[in-house]
Amino acid sequence: MKIRVALVSALLAVSGCTTLGRGGPTSPVTPVSTPPTGGKVSTSIVSAMNGGLIGGSIGSGLSDAEKRKGLEAEYKALEYNASGQKVTWKSDNTAHYGEVVAAQPYRVGSQDCRQYTHTVYTSGAGVTARGTACRNADGSWTPLT
């Protein structure tokens, strides 16, 4: 009897940590807004991303301008795109380019968060980084990784 009570208690505790996918949103949690005209994202929004995934090892060897394009692509994927849609960027001066894909949004407390990947191609080889970012009240995104 004690084992049953302990087992039921443990299952109830663990079930509170999972989602079943029922009744959840079928479209992005974050509001879909119109991307900025001309494709540029404001400096304050990009700065809030603290370098994003491209600021890590996948961005080594890229110019500052290429990293900026990569950060803008990360923001656009997180803010504007549906799950699984690619946002691509390409260098103006080299053959470097990249792709960012955000997953389905989910809510943590009062924040909307998304997992995402960023693949950077240099010399034909692709390197992928994975991370998670959460949306702030001002519309910026803060990477958690």
C-alpha positions as CSV (number, residue, x, y, z in Angstrom):
1,M,0.0,0.0,0.0
2,K,2.8,2.4,0.9
3,I,4.5,1.6,-2.4
4,R,1.3,2.4,-4.3
5,V,0.9,5.7,-2.6
6,A,4.5,6.6,-3.2
7,L,4.3,5.6,-6.9
8,V,1.1,7.6,-7.5
9,S,2.6,10.6,-5.7
10,A,5.7,10.4,-7.9
11,L,3.7,10.1,-11.1
12,L,1.5,13.1,-10.2
13,A,4.6,15.2,-9.4
14,V,6.3,14.3,-12.7
15,S,3.1,14.7,-14.7
16,G,3.0,18.4,-13.6
17,C,6.3,18.9,-15.4
18,T,5.2,17.7,-18.8
19,T,2.9,18.9,-21.5
20,L,0.6,16.7,-23.5
21,G,0.2,19.0,-26.4
22,R,-3.6,19.0,-26.0
23,G,-5.3,22.4,-25.9
24,G,-2.0,24.2,-26.7
25,P,-1.5,26.6,-29.5
26,T,-1.3,25.3,-33.0
27,S,0.2,28.5,-34.3
28,P,3.1,30.6,-32.9
29,V,2.5,32.0,-29.4
30,T,4.4,35.1,-30.3
31,P,2.5,37.7,-32.3
32,V,3.3,37.6,-36.0
33,S,4.1,41.0,-37.1
34,T,5.4,42.5,-40.3
35,P,9.2,42.3,-40.7
36,P,10.9,45.6,-40.9
37,T,11.0,47.4,-44.3
38,G,14.3,46.9,-46.0
39,G,15.1,43.9,-43.9
40,K,17.1,45.8,-41.3
41,V,16.5,45.1,-37.6
42,S,17.1,47.9,-35.1
43,T,20.5,48.0,-33.3
44,S,18.8,47.9,-29.9
45,I,17.0,44.7,-30.8
46,V,20.1,43.0,-32.2
47,S,22.2,44.2,-29.2
48,A,19.7,42.5,-26.8
49,M,20.5,39.2,-28.3
50,N,24.0,39.3,-26.8
51,G,25.7,37.8,-29.8
52,G,23.1,35.1,-30.3
53,L,24.3,31.7,-31.5
54,I,26.5,33.3,-34.2
55,G,28.5,35.0,-31.5
56,G,29.8,31.6,-30.4
57,S,32.1,29.2,-32.2
58,I,30.0,29.0,-35.4
59,G,30.7,32.6,-36.0
60,S,34.5,32.5,-35.7
61,G,36.1,33.6,-38.9
62,L,33.1,35.8,-39.9
63,S,33.4,39.6,-40.3
64,D,31.4,41.9,-38.0
65,A,29.0,42.6,-41.0
66,E,28.4,38.9,-41.5
67,K,27.7,38.4,-37.8
68,R,25.3,41.2,-37.9
69,K,23.4,39.6,-40.8
70,G,23.4,36.3,-38.9
71,L,22.0,38.0,-35.8
72,E,19.3,39.7,-37.9
73,A,18.4,36.3,-39.3
74,E,18.2,34.8,-35.8
75,Y,15.8,37.6,-34.7
76,K,13.6,37.3,-37.8
77,A,13.3,33.5,-37.4
78,L,12.4,33.9,-33.7
79,E,10.0,36.8,-34.2
80,Y,8.3,36.4,-37.6
81,N,8.6,32.9,-38.9
82,A,6.4,29.8,-38.3
83,S,8.0,26.7,-36.9
84,G,10.4,25.1,-39.4
85,Q,10.7,28.0,-41.8
86,K,14.2,29.0,-42.8
87,V,15.6,32.5,-42.7
88,T,18.7,32.8,-44.8
89,W,21.5,35.3,-44.9
90,K,24.4,35.8,-47.2
91,S,27.6,37.8,-47.0
92,D,28.0,40.7,-49.5
93,N,31.8,40.1,-49.8
94,T,32.5,36.4,-49.3
95,A,30.8,33.0,-50.0
96,H,29.7,32.8,-46.4
97,Y,26.1,32.3,-45.7
98,G,23.7,30.8,-43.1
99,E,20.3,29.5,-42.3
100,V,18.3,29.9,-39.1
101,V,15.3,27.7,-38.2
102,A,13.1,28.3,-35.1
103,A,11.0,25.6,-33.6
104,Q,7.4,25.8,-32.2
105,P,7.1,28.5,-29.5
106,Y,6.3,27.5,-26.0
107,R,5.6,29.5,-22.8
108,V,7.7,29.6,-19.7
109,G,6.0,31.6,-17.0
110,S,5.0,34.8,-18.7
111,Q,7.6,34.6,-21.5
112,D,7.4,33.0,-24.9
113,C,10.4,30.9,-25.8
114,R,11.7,29.1,-28.9
115,Q,14.5,26.6,-29.6
116,Y,16.3,27.3,-32.8
117,T,19.3,26.3,-34.9
118,H,21.8,28.4,-36.9
119,T,23.9,26.8,-39.5
120,V,26.8,28.7,-41.0
121,Y,28.5,27.7,-44.2
122,T,32.1,28.7,-44.9
123,S,34.1,27.0,-47.6
124,G,31.2,24.7,-48.4
125,A,31.1,23.1,-44.9
126,G,28.2,23.8,-42.5
127,V,28.5,24.1,-38.8
128,T,25.3,24.1,-36.7
129,A,24.6,25.5,-33.2
130,R,21.5,25.0,-31.2
131,G,20.0,27.2,-28.6
132,T,16.9,28.6,-26.9
133,A,15.8,32.2,-26.7
134,C,12.9,33.9,-24.8
135,R,11.0,37.0,-25.9
136,N,11.1,40.1,-23.8
137,A,8.3,42.6,-23.3
138,D,10.0,45.1,-25.7
139,G,10.0,42.5,-28.5
140,S,13.7,41.6,-28.2
141,W,14.9,38.1,-27.7
142,T,17.4,36.9,-25.1
143,P,19.3,33.7,-25.8
144,L,19.4,31.3,-22.8
145,T,22.5,29.4,-24.1
